[in-house]
Amino acid sequence: MSEATKVKLLEGALRTLTEQGIAKTSARTIAATAGVNQALVFYHFGSVDELLAAACRYGTEQRVARYRERLDRIGSLGELLAFGREMHEEEKAAGHVAVLGQLLAGAQTHPRLAPATAAGLDLWIREIERVLERVLAATPVGEFADPAGLARAVSASFVGIELYEGVDAAGARSALAALDQLASLVAALDDLGPVAQRAVRHALRRASRA
């Protein structure tokens, strides 16, 4: 019963963030959403901030697990970006984009939320890094790419686009299209013959030493 109550509170916290926003998220509103006594918030988690931090980790672990098998099948940068678009629509429809936005907003004024939100994002970053290491390894840019840095850039881009979309949907679509163009460029380099690929690698090596 204790573990079941904790899960109710975690899921209640995520639903409260989605439906009411960080400003109206409290022990009372979370407990009402979860259908439990609000004293249980403090019994199980100590504080609302600790519950929200735990809910962030819990929610992200659930979402990453949901998509891991699909991520493992991705074979190119273009496929990764296409997956990102599809996932964005699924997550938005399910309310998880709103949760992320509320957690990022809350972390600005609730210092305890910042490490948990960063840790949650890091779960996504590690998954994307694994994909990038795999799909870039055989391309002309693989030798020069930094999968860890790129994973953070891709993750930050999608987080930013998800939040930006609410105020400028056309601008968000334009940003996603620019990422698609980058994927097409990498694919075009990959389609070059061996002589041209060696020339590209040589030029990249010179540029990296400059």
N, C-alpha and C positions, 0 to 999 in steps of 0.2 A: 504493500500500500504506500509506503514512504517513497519508493522509486516512482511509482505511478503518479503520485502527487507532484513530485519534482518535474516530471515530464509535462504534466498539465500546466504547471507554472511557466516552464520554458516556452511551451507553445502559446500559452496565454500572453506572455510578454511579447512574443513576435506578432501575434494578432493585434494586440493593443497598439504597438508601434505603427502597424500598417493602417489601422482604422482610425486612430486618434492622434497619432503623432507624438514626438518625444515630449512636447510641452504638457500633454495631458496624461502621460504615462506615470502612474504612481502605484503604490502597493494596493490601494483600493481598486483602481481600474483594472490592474492586472488580475487581482484575485477575483473580481467580478467576471472578467472574461473567462478565466480558468474554471470558475464555479467552485472556488474553495474559500476558506476563511483567510482574510488578509494577514493574520498573524503567522500563517505558514510561509509567507514570503520571507520573513525574518528568521523563522525557525530553520528553514532549509538553506537560505542564502546569506543571511546577515544584513543585507541592505538591498534596496532597489537597484543601485548601481551594480552590485555584484550579480544580481539576477540577470540584468540586462547583458552584462559581460558574458555570463554563462550561456544566455540565449543566443548571443552572437556566435559563439563557438559551436553550439549545438546546431543552429540553423545552417551554418556554413558547411559543417560536416555532412549534414543530410543532403544538401544540394550538390556538393562535390561528389559524394557517393553515387548520386543519381546519374551524373554525367560521365563518370570515370570510364565506363566501357566504351562510350562513344568517342571520348578523347583518345583512347587507345587505338581506335581505328583510323584516326586522321593521318593522311599521308602527304599533305602539302600545306604550305602557308595559306593558299587559297581556301582549302578545305577548313583550316582552322578559323579563318575569318567568316566563312559561311556558317560554321557551327556557332561562332560568337553571335552572329545576327539572329540565328534561330533561338539560341539560348536566351538572348536578350528579350525576345518576344514572349517566350514561355515564362521567364522570370517576372517580367512586367505584368503579364496577365495573372500570375499567381500572387502578386503583391510583394514579391521579394525585392524588387528594385526599390520600392517605397521604404522597406525596412532598412536597406543599405543607406539610403539617403538620410533617414532619421538617425541612424547610428553615427554616421559621419557628422551630422549636425550636432548631435548630442556630445560627441567626443570633444568638440570645441570648448564646451563649458563644463563637462563632467570628465575630469582627468582620468578616472578609473576606467572609462569606456575606451580610451584611446588604445591601450595595449591590446585589449580584446578585439577591437575592430581591426587593428593592424594584423593580429594573429589570424583572424578570419580571412582577411584578404590574402595573407600569405599562403593559406591552403590552396586558394585558386592559383596563385603565382607559381607554386611548386608544380602543379599539374600542367600549367601552360609551358613552363620551362622544360618539362620532360618532352612535350610534343615538339617544341622548337628544336631541342637538341636532336631529335630524331629526323625531322623533316628538312633541316638545314644542313645536316652532316654531309650529304652527297652533292650539295649545290656549290657553285663557284664562290659563294659568299660564306659558306660554312666555316672555312678556316679563320675568317675574320670576325664572325658574329659573336656576340656575347649573349648566350641564351638567357642567363639570369637577368641581365639588364633589359633585354628585349621583353622578357616575360613581365617585368614590372612596367615597362612602357606600354605594352599591350593592355595589361590589366588597368593601369591608370587611365588609358584612353577610353576603355569601355565604361569604366566607372564615371568618368567625366561626361561621356556622351549620354549615358543613361540619365544623369542629373540635368544635363544641358537640354535634353530633348523636351523637358517640361516647359521650357521658355522659348525654344527655337527649334521646332521639329525639322524644318527645312535645313537648318545649319547642321543638325545632328546627322541627317541623311547625307549631307555633303561630306562630313568628316568620315563617315563609314565608306563612302565612295572613294575617298582619297586612300584609305587603307586598302581597299580592293585594288586600286591602281598599283600600290606598292607590291602586293602579292603577285599581280600580273607581271611586273618587272622582274621579280625573282624567278618566276616561272619561265619567262623569256630567256633569261640568262642560263637557266638549267637546260633549255632546249638547244643551246648553241653546240656546235661541234667541238671536239677535243682541242683543236688548235685555237679556236676563239676563246674557249674556256681558259686555256693557259694564258692567253693574252689578258683576259679580265683579271685573273689571279695575280699576274705580274703587276698590272696597274694598281690593283688594290694593295699589294705589298708595298709598292713605292709610296702610295698615298699614306699608308699606315706608318711608314718610317719618317715621313715629312714632318 
